[in-house]
Amino acid sequence: GDLAGALAAYQEALAVSRRLAAADPSNAGWQRGLSVGQERLGDVLTAQGDLTGALGAYREALAVRQRLAAADPSNAGWQRDLSASRNKLGDVLSAQGDLAGALAAYRESLAVSQRLAAADPSNAGWQRDLATSFERIGDMEARQGNTAEAVRSFEKALAAYNELMKRNPEDIQSRVFSVMPL
């Protein structure tokens, strides 16, 4: 739709979030709101093709999320947000042609996804994040010509999707991914 309108709305909302977060840096809800606003701004900038601007917005979101996750390492939501930020960062770095940087971001996301999935094997979301992380790493390895590493990552993604499907047979998304060629 209206990317210019979305950009203006997100910039306005982000200004409010920045004021709230600055007024009370210890308020985790306002800090998370700030990170969400930065991420949404990055999403719009990405859609507009402004990858440099998107990278900056995603890095700001990541910095906030790193602080939140460090302050409360047992909060799975903060950890999941951290993983998502690293994936967004990796996506932009990949689009910019920085495959090594993207791979590093995806590996950092994978580390978080592995911890979350291991801590709660019954959580379909964590398991899907794990599979997706392996997929992204496989894509980067393949694009860099590391075929053997790419295959290993894709096999791990497929195994994670198959495990997810076994645990959650009603999960249509996992069923689709388990039979799709990666």
N, C-alpha and C positions, 0 to 999 in steps of 0.2 A: 503494500500500500503506500502510504504517505510517509516516506522515510524522513523527509525534511521536518514534517510535523512531529514524527516520533522523536527525532533528534532534539527538537526544541523542548518537547515535553519532558524527556529524560534529563536534559540539562537543567531544566527548572526544578525537577524533583531532586536531582543530585545536589543542587545548591542548598535546598532545604535539609537534605540528609547530612551534608557537610556541616551545616550550622549546628544541627542537633548533636552530631558525633563530637564536634569540637566543644560543645557546651558541657558534655558529660562523657569524657573518654572511657569511663569505667562502665558505661551502659552498653552491655553486649548486644542488646537488641538494636540500638541505634548504630552501633558499629557494623553489625551485619547488614542493616538497611543500607548503610553507605556502600558496602561491598556489592550488594545486589544492584544498586543504582549504577555503580561503575561498570559492573558486568553488562547490564542492559545497554549502557552507552556504548560499550565495546561491541556489542552485538549489532547495534544500528550502524556504527562506523564501519564494521566489517561488511555489512550489507551494502553500504554506500561505496565500498572499495577503498576506504581510507584505512589501510592496514597499519600504518604508522600510528595513527590516532587510536585505533583499536588496541594495538599492542600496549600503548601507554595506559589506557583505561583498564585493560586486563591486569597489567602489572600493579596498578593501584589497588584493584580488588584483591589480588593475590597478597599484597602486603598486609592489608587489613585482616584477611583470612588467616594468614600465618600468625598474626598476633593473637587472634581469637583461639586458634587451635593450640598454640603454645600455652595460653593462659588456662585452658581447660582441655587437656589432652584426652580425657575420657568422654568428651562430648562428640558422639559419632556424627552429629549434624555438622559440627564445625569441621571435622575431618573430611566429610563428604564434600563440603563446600571447597575445602582446600584442594581436593582432588579435581573437582570440576574446574577450578580456576587454572590449574596446571594444564588441563586438557584444552581449555580455550586458548591459553598462551601457546601451547603446542600447535594448535590449528592455524593460528596466525603466522607463527614462525615457519610452518610448513608452506603456507601460501606465499610467503616472502622468499621461499627457496632456502631457508636456513634449516636444512634437514637435520643436521647434528643438534642444533638447539631444540628443534621440535622433538627429536628422539629423547633428549635429556628431560624435557618437560613431561613427556609421556611416561618415562621411566619413574619419575618422581610421583606422578599420579598413580602408577601401578603399585608402588610401595604402599601408598595409603589404601588403595583398593584391596590389596592383599591382607593388610591388617584388619580392615573392616570385615572382609569376607571370612577370614579365619575366626574372628571374634563372634560372628553370628552367621553360621552357615545356612540358617533357615531364612535369612533375609534375602529375598529375590532381587531387590534393588542392588544390594552390595555385590551379589554374585554376577548380576548383569554388568555392573560397573567393571568388575574384574575381567570379564570376557571382552568388553569393549576396550579396556586398556591393552590387553594382549593384541587385539586387532589393530589398534593404532600403532603399536610398536612394530607389528608385522608389516604394516604399510610403509613405515619409515625405513625399516631394514630393506624391504624390497626396492624402494625407490633409490636406496644407496647401493644397490647391487649385492647386498648381503643375503643371498637366496637361502642359504642353510638356516641362518638366524630367523629370517622371515617365516620359513616353513615351521620352525619350532614354535614361534609365537602364534602363528595361525592354528597350529595343532592344540596349543594350550587354550586358545580362545574357543575352539570347537569343543574341547573337553569341558570347559566351564559352561558353555551353553548346553551341552548334553546333560551335565550334572544338574543344572538348573531345571531342565525339562523333566528329569527324573523326579526331582523334589517337588516341582510345581507343574504337573501335566496340564493344568488349565491355563498356563501362561502361554498364550498364543505367540507373543513376540519371541520367546525363547524357542518355541517349536519351529518358527520360520527360520531363525538364525541357525538352528541346529542342522537344517537340511540345505541351507544356501551355501554355495561355494564362496569361501572367503577370498 
